[in-house]
Amino acid sequence: MFIRNLKVFILIFSVLFLFSGCTGNKNIQKTLSEFPANDIYDTLKDSASAAILFCPDTKEVIYGHNINDKKEIASITKIMTAVIGLEFAKQNDKNVTVTEQMYAEGSSMYLKKGEMLKLSAIISGMMAVSGNDAANAVAVTVGGSVENFASMMNRKAELIGMKNSHFVTPSGLDAEGHYSTAYDMALLCAYAMNNKDFVNIVSKKNIKVDYIEPEGKTQMFTNHNKLLSICEGCIGIKTGFTKKAGRTLTSCVSRGGKTLVCVTLNDGNDWQDHINLYNYGFDKVNSVKPMKQPIKIYLADSAENDGYVNVITEDAALITVKKGNEKRIIIKYYVPPFLYSPVNSGDEVGTAKIFFNGKEIMQKRLIAQ
């Protein structure tokens, strides 16, 4: 009877999976910010002024040099523009009327004054062909002006943890005070690739954009990112070029349940360098599944007081981690001690938080089986 009358309350309890046990080594607490700015992690060579191969889940550096050097970044800037634009469009996918204020030099979607498109359609075209006019259109629509939008970009960078970046333009055209680093851009890529709408755009080789005005107008754009065709498992993300910045390239590749991000700045051989770095890097990482089996949550109103439901994370929750660091991953479950029926398959019943080196790296919904 006590259980039958028990009021539902939330009790936090933790289930720890310490893959192979924890050694207590002081290096376990070492954060990436403590690594030297120009640390070279291996003898592998590339043609970039700065480069990084990066675990987006754990924020580990697999390979890198000059990763914290501030440099011009060209159109990979548009990753930030797209992220902010898509988060805005999720709540309000505005109809955007093109104005002369949105025109820009360089690569373009060739938007014309008076044309009307959904904000999300402009973002899709922008990411495919690196349209500077589209970037301005996003900035003016979301921020009211390019200047206000730049402030939004810098606030978002701060939230993501990009400590050595400053944005001035939404397009990435050269501007005084507009810069980032290979490491900061890897952080941005990791953040962006958690947005399903973003991934849906940057993973496509061809993108169709529909216009509202003129009625019936459509355009098919080919993604500038050749790695989608020539690099096994590539799922994004963005190219860039200006004379001052040189060739800049960010990419994300997934193979066998493992995912890595690569960033190169001022690299004349970027396509091949990214391929080489991925071929090197995937041998250095493992894929870990923190939740190896369902957990049981008991039903308070079960007649025999022993009824329960099995609970799992909403997806596989695979974590890419540098080999040897698997034991640093911990999963904690935040669930009610009892549930009351009916509990249906797919019902959300709590949260799983996953930690690496004591820092939360992701959350997953807990779902009843």
FENVEN-V316690 format. One record per residue. RES is the residue in one small letter. PHI is phi in radians with two decimals (none if undefined). PSI is psi as a letter, one per 20 degrees, with the letter a starting at -180 (none if undefined). OMEGA is omega in radians with two decimals (999 if undefined). Layout:
BEGIN
<<RES/PHI/PSI/OMEGA> <RES/PHI/PSI/OMEGA>>
END
This chain:
BEGIN
<<m/none/h/3.12> <f/-1.03/g/-3.12> <i/-1.19/h/-3.13> <r/-1.06/h/-3.07> <n/-1.65/j/-3.10> <l/-1.14/p/3.08> <k/-1.28/q/-3.13> <v/-1.25/p/3.04> <f/-2.38/r/-3.08> <i/-1.72/p/3.11> <l/-2.12/p/-3.14> <i/-1.53/p/2.98> <f/-2.38/q/-3.01> <s/-2.09/p/2.98> <v/-2.05/o/-3.01> <l/-1.82/p/3.00> <f/-1.93/o/-3.03> <l/-1.92/m/-3.00> <f/-0.50/o/3.11> <s/1.28/j/3.12> <g/1.56/r/-3.10> <c/-1.90/p/-3.01> <t/-1.58/h/-3.07> <g/1.41/j/3.09> <n/-1.02/p/-3.12> <k/-1.05/h/-3.11> <n/-1.16/i/3.13> <i/-1.04/h/-3.10> <q/-1.55/i/-3.10> <k/-1.23/p/-3.14> <t/-1.71/r/-3.08> <l/-1.08/h/-3.10> <s/-1.12/i/-3.14> <e/-1.47/i/3.13> <f/-1.27/q/3.08> <p/-1.02/q/-3.08> <a/-1.05/h/-3.06> <n/-1.94/k/-3.10> <d/-1.04/p/3.05> <i/-1.82/p/-2.97> <y/-1.54/i/3.13> <d/-2.83/r/-3.13> <t/-1.49/i/3.09> <l/-1.02/p/-3.08> <k/-1.95/q/3.01> <d/-2.54/r/-3.06> <s/-1.76/j/-3.01> <a/-1.52/q/2.97> <s/-1.22/h/3.06> <a/-2.59/q/-3.10> <a/-2.63/q/3.08> <i/-2.64/p/2.93> <l/-2.04/p/-2.72> <f/-2.47/p/2.98> <c/-1.48/o/-3.09> <p/-1.18/h/-3.13> <d/-1.36/g/-3.03> <t/-1.73/i/-3.11> <k/1.12/k/3.08> <e/-1.45/q/3.05> <v/-1.64/p/3.10> <i/-1.52/h/3.11> <y/-2.70/q/3.07> <g/-3.11/q/2.96> <h/-2.63/q/-3.09> <n/0.94/k/-2.97> <i/-1.24/i/-3.14> <n/-1.92/j/3.09> <d/-1.32/p/3.14> <k/-1.32/p/-3.07> <k/-2.50/r/3.00> <e/-1.15/q/-3.02> <i/-2.15/i/3.10> <a/0.99/b/-2.92> <s/-1.37/i/2.99> <i/-1.17/i/2.93> <t/-0.89/h/-3.02> <k/-1.13/i/3.01> <i/-1.05/g/3.11> <m/-1.12/g/3.12> <t/-1.04/g/-3.14> <a/-1.17/g/-3.14> <v/-1.02/g/-3.13> <i/-1.14/g/-3.14> <g/-1.10/g/-3.13> <l/-1.22/h/3.09> <e/-1.14/h/3.05> <f/-1.18/g/-3.09> <a/-1.14/h/3.11> <k/-1.05/h/3.12> <q/-1.66/h/-3.06> <n/-2.67/n/-3.13> <d/-1.43/n/-3.00> <k/-1.13/q/2.87> <n/-1.41/p/-3.05> <v/-1.89/p/3.05> <t/-1.68/p/-3.07> <v/-1.24/p/3.07> <t/-2.18/r/3.13> <e/-1.12/h/3.11> <q/-1.06/h/-3.08> <m/-1.58/i/-3.12> <y/-1.10/q/3.13> <a/-2.71/q/3.09> <e/-1.42/r/3.07> <g/1.44/b/-3.09> <s/-1.02/q/-2.92> <s/-2.64/q/2.90> <m/-1.49/i/-3.10> <y/1.04/l/3.04> <l/-1.18/q/-3.10> <k/-2.04/q/3.14> <k/-0.92/p/3.12> <g/1.63/i/3.08> <e/-1.20/q/-3.12> <m/-2.27/p/3.10> <l/-2.47/r/2.96> <k/-1.19/q/3.09> <l/-0.96/g/-3.13> <s/-1.10/h/3.11> <a/-1.19/h/3.10> <i/-1.11/g/3.13> <i/-1.11/g/3.11> <s/-1.06/g/3.12> <g/-1.12/h/3.13> <m/-1.02/g/-3.07> <m/-1.28/h/-3.14> <a/-1.27/g/-3.02> <v/-1.98/j/3.12> <s/1.02/l/-3.07> <g/-1.26/o/3.10> <n/-1.21/h/3.07> <d/-1.14/h/3.11> <a/-1.14/h/3.11> <a/-1.08/g/3.08> <n/-1.11/h/3.13> <a/-1.10/g/3.09> <v/-1.10/g/-3.09> <a/-1.08/g/-3.11> <v/-1.18/h/-3.11> <t/-1.20/g/-3.05> <v/-1.47/g/-3.03> <g/-1.77/i/-3.10> <g/1.56/h/3.08> <s/-2.83/r/3.10> <v/-1.07/g/-3.11> <e/-1.13/g/3.13> <n/-1.14/h/3.14> <f/-1.16/h/3.09> <a/-1.03/h/3.07> <s/-1.11/h/3.08> <m/-1.12/h/3.11> <m/-1.08/g/-3.13> <n/-1.23/h/3.06> <r/-1.18/g/3.11> <k/-1.14/g/3.11> <a/-1.02/g/3.13> <e/-1.11/g/3.13> <l/-1.15/h/-3.13> <i/-1.28/h/-3.11> <g/1.80/j/3.14> <m/-1.44/n/-2.97> <k/-1.51/i/-3.08> <n/-2.17/l/-3.10> <s/-2.29/q/3.02> <h/-2.63/p/-3.07> <f/-1.89/p/3.11> <v/-2.10/h/-3.12> <t/-2.11/q/3.09> <p/-1.40/i/-3.05> <s/-1.69/h/-3.06> <g/1.67/j/3.01> <l/-1.03/q/-3.07> <d/-0.93/p/3.12> <a/-2.69/q/3.11> <e/-1.05/p/3.11> <g/1.48/j/3.11> <h/-1.81/o/-3.05> <y/-2.82/r/2.99> <s/-2.74/a/3.13> <t/-2.29/r/3.10> <a/-1.07/g/-3.13> <y/-1.16/g/3.13> <d/-1.07/h/3.14> <m/-1.20/h/3.05> <a/-1.15/h/3.05> <l/-1.05/g/3.14> <l/-1.12/g/3.11> <c/-1.06/g/3.13> <a/-1.05/g/3.11> <y/-1.13/g/-3.08> <a/-1.11/h/-3.07> <m/-1.30/i/2.98> <n/-1.53/i/3.12> <n/-1.68/o/-3.05> <k/-1.08/h/3.11> <d/-1.15/h/3.10> <f/-1.11/g/-3.14> <v/-1.06/h/-3.14> <n/-1.06/h/3.12> <i/-1.42/g/-2.95> <v/-1.33/i/3.13> <s/-1.52/i/-3.08> <k/-1.62/p/3.10> <k/-1.30/h/3.12> <n/-2.32/q/-3.09> <i/-2.26/p/3.09> <k/-1.70/p/3.13> <v/-2.03/p/3.12> <d/-1.75/p/3.11> <y/-1.74/q/2.99> <i/-1.52/g/3.02> <e/-2.30/p/-0.06> <p/-1.13/q/-3.12> <e/-1.04/p/3.09> <g/1.53/i/3.14> <k/-1.29/p/3.03> <t/-2.35/q/3.04> <q/-2.33/q/3.06> <m/-1.91/p/-3.11> <f/-1.95/q/3.06> <t/-1.69/p/-3.13> <n/-1.12/p/-3.14> <h/-1.24/i/-3.07> <n/-1.40/n/-3.10> <k/-1.20/i/3.14> <l/-1.08/h/3.08> <l/-1.04/h/-3.12> <s/-1.79/h/-2.97> <i/-1.97/i/-3.12> <c/-2.10/o/-3.10> <e/-0.97/p/3.04> <g/1.45/j/-3.11> <c/-1.18/p/3.13> <i/-2.17/j/3.10> <g/2.59/a/0.16> <i/-2.35/g/-2.99> <k/-2.73/q/3.06> <t/-1.79/r/3.06> <g/-2.81/q/3.06> <f/-2.86/p/2.80> <t/-2.47/r/-3.14> <k/-1.07/h/-3.11> <k/-1.31/g/-3.09> <a/-1.44/h/-2.98> <g/1.30/a/3.14> <r/-1.47/p/3.06> <t/-2.08/q/-3.07> <l/-2.64/p/2.98> <t/-2.10/q/3.13> <s/-2.61/r/3.09> <c/-2.42/p/-3.09> <v/-2.29/p/3.10> <s/-2.16/p/3.12> <r/-2.44/p/3.04> <g/0.99/k/3.13> <g/1.42/j/3.11> <k/-1.94/p/-3.09> <t/-2.27/p/3.11> <l/-2.30/q/3.08> <v/-2.10/q/3.10> <c/-2.26/p/3.08> <v/-2.32/p/3.00> <t/-2.24/p/3.14> <l/-2.10/p/-3.13> <n/0.92/m/-3.05> <d/-2.25/o/-3.14> <g/-1.31/i/3.13> <n/-2.20/l/-2.94> <d/-1.16/h/-3.13> <w/-0.98/g/-3.09> <q/-1.21/h/3.12> <d/-1.08/g/3.12> <h/-1.11/g/3.11> <i/-1.05/g/-3.14> <n/-1.10/g/-3.12> <l/-1.14/h/3.10> <y/-1.18/g/3.12> <n/-1.05/h/3.07> <y/-1.32/g/-2.93> <g/-1.28/h/-3.07> <f/-1.17/h/3.04> <d/-1.35/i/-3.08> <k/-1.71/i/-3.06> <v/-2.24/q/3.04> <n/-2.15/r/3.03> <s/-1.89/p/-3.07> <v/-2.05/p/3.06> <k/-1.90/n/-3.06> <p/-1.04/g/-3.12> <m/-1.63/n/-3.04> <k/-1.41/h/3.13> <q/-2.66/q/-3.14> <p/-1.10/q/2.98> <i/-1.85/q/-3.10> <k/-1.74/p/3.00> <i/-2.04/p/-3.02> <y/-1.44/q/3.12> <l/-1.57/p/-3.06> <a/-1.20/h/-3.08> <d/-1.85/k/3.06> <s/-1.21/p/-3.08> <a/-1.03/h/-3.11> <e/-1.69/j/-3.13> <n/1.08/j/3.10> <d/-2.27/j/3.08> <g/-1.33/q/-3.11> <y/-2.69/r/3.02> <v/-2.14/q/3.02> <n/-1.47/p/-3.08> <v/-2.17/p/3.13> <i/-2.31/r/3.03> <t/-1.29/q/-3.02> <e/-1.12/h/3.07> <d/-2.52/a/-3.03> <a/-1.12/h/3.13> <a/0.92/l/3.10> <l/-1.33/p/-3.12> <i/-2.00/p/3.03> <t/-1.50/p/-3.05> <v/-2.48/q/3.10> <k/-1.08/p/-3.13> <k/-0.97/p/-3.11> <g/1.70/i/-3.11> <n/-1.86/j/-3.08> <e/-1.01/h/-3.08> <k/-1.21/i/-3.13> <r/-1.46/i/3.14> <i/-1.59/p/3.12> <i/-2.25/p/3.06> <i/-2.05/p/3.11> <k/-2.15/p/-3.14> <y/-1.89/p/3.10> <y/-2.04/o/-3.00> <v/-2.48/q/3.01> <p/-1.26/q/3.14> <p/-1.20/h/3.09> <f/-2.42/q/3.00> <l/-2.07/q/3.06> <y/-1.98/p/3.13> <s/-1.23/q/0.07> <p/-1.47/q/2.98> <v/-2.06/o/-3.05> <n/-1.74/q/3.08> <s/-0.99/p/-3.14> <g/1.69/i/3.11> <d/-1.16/p/3.07> <e/-1.39/p/-3.07> <v/-2.19/j/3.13> <g/2.92/a/-3.07> <t/-2.36/q/2.98> <a/-1.88/p/3.07> <k/-1.96/p/-3.09> <i/-1.96/p/-3.06> <f/-2.10/q/3.01> <f/-2.30/p/-3.07> <n/0.97/k/3.10> <g/1.44/i/-3.12> <k/-1.93/p/3.14> <e/-1.13/p/-3.13> <i/-1.98/i/3.07> <m/-2.93/r/3.04> <q/-2.17/q/3.06> <k/-2.33/q/3.06> <r/-1.24/q/3.02> <l/-1.66/p/-3.00> <i/-2.09/p/3.08> <a/-1.28/p/3.04> <q/-1.39/none/999>>
END
